[in-house]
Amino acid sequence: MAHYLQTLISQGEHQHLDFKFEISDARKIAKSFVAFANTEGGKLLIGVKDNGMITGVQTEEELYMAEAAASYYCTPPVAYSLRKWERDGKTVLEADIPEGAEKPYYVKQKNRPPEAYIRVADENIKVCSVQLTVWKKQKSPLGLYIADAGEKSRVLAYLEEHRCITFNAVCKIWMMSRKKAEQLLADLVYLNILEIEYQHDRVLFRMKSRAQ
């Protein structure tokens, strides 16, 4: 058992693994829950610092906070399973969060609208409006109505020559409203033609690799 925990920790934080040394704010834990549920699932180790040092937790309090994070601060609630590990007299909680079937999942915010996050490498990143629109299209029983084929062709022609484009550039180059640009890009992502790339300070749209 100790070997399993140490093997996990030795991986460091990545796309499917996050460390939290404590739960001082259930809303912050909810962000990790939501990010994993909106992406490919993952594990959250509570009682472990970012550098891999085991600090341990106060079990009952942390269990309560984890439940509050998943059931109250996440909307819809995020499903998860929880295991306790003991190492050198310290308790580590392992929360296993599967990829959700009801995307998007949001974190409730104080005095502002809820926010959705995804997991990118070792970070939880706020979801862009285009991704939210893609999820809505995927859940719609009406399927996808293809409109503005000419504008889509122009965007694709641009991307054949250039590596990527930002949302604001789409609006500027083709003098398009933000709502129209959002729908156009969401259609192309929905159709598996474009992919969304999240970077630290911006979101890019690029042609999806034909190998994918």
C-alpha positions in Angstrom: 0.0 0.0 0.0 2.8 2.4 0.9 4.5 1.5 -2.4 1.4 2.4 -4.3 1.1 5.9 -2.7 4.8 6.6 -3.1 4.6 5.6 -6.8 1.8 8.0 -7.3 3.6 10.9 -5.6 6.8 10.2 -7.5 5.0 11.0 -10.7 4.6 14.6 -9.7 1.5 16.7 -10.7 0.4 16.1 -14.3 -2.7 15.9 -16.5 -4.4 13.2 -14.3 -2.9 13.9 -10.8 -3.1 16.9 -8.5 -1.7 17.5 -5.0 -3.3 19.6 -2.2 -1.7 19.7 1.2 -5.0 20.6 2.9 -8.6 21.6 2.3 -8.8 25.1 3.7 -11.4 26.1 1.1 -13.9 23.6 -0.3 -14.4 25.9 -3.4 -10.7 25.5 -4.4 -11.0 21.7 -4.1 -14.2 21.9 -6.2 -12.1 23.5 -9.0 -9.9 20.4 -9.2 -12.9 18.1 -9.1 -14.6 20.0 -11.9 -11.4 20.2 -14.0 -11.0 16.4 -13.9 -14.6 15.7 -14.6 -14.6 18.1 -17.6 -11.5 16.5 -19.0 -10.3 12.9 -18.8 -10.7 12.2 -15.0 -7.9 12.1 -12.5 -6.8 11.7 -8.9 -6.4 14.3 -6.2 -4.1 13.6 -3.3 -5.0 15.6 -0.2 -2.3 15.9 2.4 0.6 16.2 -0.1 2.5 19.4 -1.0 3.3 20.4 -4.5 6.9 19.2 -4.0 5.6 15.7 -3.0 6.2 16.0 0.7 3.5 14.3 2.8 2.0 16.6 5.4 -1.1 14.5 6.2 -4.7 15.7 7.0 -7.2 15.9 9.8 -9.3 13.1 8.5 -12.9 13.9 9.5 -12.6 17.5 8.7 -11.1 16.9 5.3 -13.7 14.2 4.5 -16.5 16.7 5.2 -14.8 19.4 3.1 -14.3 17.0 0.2 -18.0 16.1 0.3 -19.0 19.7 0.4 -16.7 20.5 -2.6 -18.2 17.7 -4.7 -21.9 18.0 -3.8 -22.4 21.7 -3.0 -19.8 23.7 -4.8 -19.8 21.6 -8.0 -22.8 21.9 -10.3 -23.9 19.4 -11.3 -22.4 17.4 -8.4 -19.2 15.5 -9.3 -19.0 11.8 -8.5 -15.8 10.6 -6.8 -14.5 7.8 -4.7 -12.2 8.3 -1.7 -9.5 6.1 -0.1 -7.3 6.7 3.0 -3.6 5.9 3.0 -1.3 5.9 6.1 2.3 6.8 5.7 4.7 7.4 8.7 1.7 8.2 11.0 0.2 10.6 8.5 -3.1 10.2 6.6 -3.4 11.0 2.9 -6.7 11.1 1.1 -6.9 9.9 -2.5 -9.9 11.2 -4.4 -10.5 9.5 -7.7 -12.7 11.6 -10.1 -13.8 9.9 -13.3 -14.5 11.8 -16.5 -18.1 13.2 -16.2 -21.0 12.4 -18.4 -22.8 15.7 -17.8 -20.3 18.2 -19.1 -19.9 21.1 -18.4 -19.3 21.0 -14.7 -19.1 24.3 -12.9 -17.7 25.7 -9.6 -20.2 27.9 -7.8 -18.7 31.4 -7.2 -19.6 34.0 -4.6 -21.5 37.0 -6.1 -20.7 36.0 -9.7 -21.7 33.3 -12.2 -20.3 29.8 -11.8 -17.1 28.9 -13.7 -16.1 25.8 -15.6 -12.5 24.5 -15.7 -10.5 21.8 -17.5 -7.3 20.1 -16.7 -4.3 21.0 -19.0 -1.0 19.4 -18.0 -0.6 20.2 -14.3 -3.0 23.2 -14.2 -6.7 23.8 -13.8 -7.7 26.3 -16.5 -10.9 28.2 -17.0 -12.9 27.0 -20.0 -13.3 29.3 -22.9 -16.8 30.2 -24.2 -16.2 28.2 -27.4 -15.7 25.0 -25.5 -18.9 25.7 -23.5 -20.8 26.1 -26.8 -19.3 22.8 -28.1 -20.6 20.9 -25.1 -24.0 22.4 -25.6 -24.0 21.3 -29.2 -23.0 17.8 -28.1 -25.9 17.6 -25.7 -28.5 19.0 -28.2 -31.0 16.4 -29.5 -31.3 18.5 -32.7 -27.8 17.8 -33.9 -25.8 20.4 -35.8 -27.2 22.9 -38.3 -24.4 24.0 -40.7 -24.6 27.6 -41.6 -22.2 30.2 -43.0 -20.3 27.6 -45.0 -18.5 30.4 -46.8 -17.1 31.9 -43.7 -16.1 28.5 -42.3 -14.2 27.9 -45.6 -12.4 31.3 -45.2 -11.3 30.4 -41.7 -10.1 27.0 -42.8 -8.2 28.5 -45.7 -6.5 30.9 -43.3 -5.5 28.0 -41.1 -4.1 26.1 -44.0 -1.6 28.9 -44.4 -1.1 29.9 -40.7 -0.6 27.6 -37.8 -3.3 28.9 -35.5 -5.7 31.8 -34.8 -7.2 33.4 -31.7 -10.8 34.2 -31.0 -10.2 37.9 -31.2 -8.4 37.5 -34.6 -11.4 35.7 -36.1 -13.6 38.6 -35.0 -11.2 41.2 -36.4 -10.2 39.6 -39.7 -13.7 38.8 -40.8 -15.4 41.7 -38.9 -17.5 39.1 -37.1 -19.6 39.6 -33.9 -18.3 37.6 -30.9 -21.5 35.5 -30.8 -21.1 34.6 -34.5 -17.4 33.8 -34.1 -18.2 31.6 -31.1 -20.8 29.6 -33.0 -18.5 29.3 -36.1 -15.5 28.0 -34.1 -17.7 25.7 -32.0 -19.1 24.2 -35.1 -15.6 23.4 -36.5 -14.5 22.0 -33.1 -17.7 19.9 -32.9 -17.0 18.5 -36.4 -13.5 17.5 -35.2 -11.9 19.8 -37.8 -10.4 22.3 -35.3 -8.9 21.7 -31.8 -8.6 24.1 -28.9 -5.2 24.7 -27.4 -5.0 26.3 -24.0 -1.8 28.2 -23.2 -1.0 30.2 -20.0 -2.2 33.6 -21.4 -4.3 32.8 -24.4 -6.5 30.2 -26.2 -5.6 29.1 -29.7 -7.6 27.3 -32.4 -5.7 25.2 -34.9 -6.4 22.5 -37.5 -6.7 19.1 -36.0 -4.0 16.7 -37.0 -5.2 14.4 -39.7 -3.5 11.5 -37.9 -6.1 12.0 -35.1 
